[in-house]
Amino acid sequence: MIDNDTRLLLARIADALDRLAPPPSALPKLDTADAFVWDAERGALTPIENVARVELGLLRGIDRVRDILIDNTERFAKGLPANNVLLWGARGMGKSSLVKAAHAAVNHDVAARADRVALIEIHREDIESLPYLLRIVQGDGRNAIIFCDDLSFDTGDASYKSLKAVLEGGLEGRPSNVLFYATSNRRHLMPRDMIENERSTAINPGEAVEEKVSLSDRFGLWLGFHSCGQDVYLEMVNGYVSAYNIQVEADALKREALEWATTRGARSGRVAWQFVQDLAGRQGVLLH
């Protein structure tokens, strides 16, 4: 027999659990859009109708990695085996832009939303909620790429262990309808001094370093992005100028573009785009 005090206690516990559960309106739905942002605090997916993306044809100097990523994404969309992907390397060379452009390209000719691949962005600080998100996507059944931009881990951050387990090593494994794409400036997702510190202080240095480095091994594809030369940088600038029909004399365009890169101390797709934005603004041209 359960006395009244126990009944009241159980009722309070049940009420508390109800308050912790997300309301029905916040429950994730994958049939409302093709792109979402994961809100870990609410346990909800926010649909994004207009994704900020660059057209695939405007991404220059990355032809090889572009073709590999599209091929991998197309195979996944068709239900064939595909790999998790780590896009790593130089800043501003189009890593995140390529993920979004490849997603759009693969979905371009697919009429039914249920047959298109969903793109779900998860923020770096929400990585520990990834197992919960995976269960939601698995239950929905729609193919989805979970995308984390600028993924890296600092000293003392243990959340990389949960990511490693989710990608390959956990009991449940990765759901067949999910891929994980990540971008990072670091090939091994962790700063070199963190790895070297483990090497110098651990009882077994080799095993300590292996623990850190093995995270990136969970990605079947490593796509490297490297700083571009002057010719590729100018090709990027010319591609944007042509796409947006900006009227400018060729020699003046080259001179101004190179001067802009010099003041920034770098040549990259991001620097090229920033220059074109400045040029368009000066000429009163809208970039849509």
ABEGO torsion letter per residue (X at the ends): XBBAAAAAAAAAAAAAAAAABBBAAABBBAAABABBBBBAAAGBBBBBABBBBBBAAABBGAAAAAAAAAAAAAAAAAGBBBBBBBBBEBBGAGAAAAAAAAAAAAAAABABAAABBBBBBBBAAAAAAAAAAAAAAAAAGBBBBBBBBGBBBBBGBAAAAAAAAAAAABAAEBBAABBBBBBBABAAGBBAAAAAAAAAABABAAAAAAAAAAAAAABABBBBBBBBBAAAAAAAAAAAAAAAGBBBBAAAAAAAAAAAAAAAGBBBAAAAAAAAAAAAAAAGBBBX
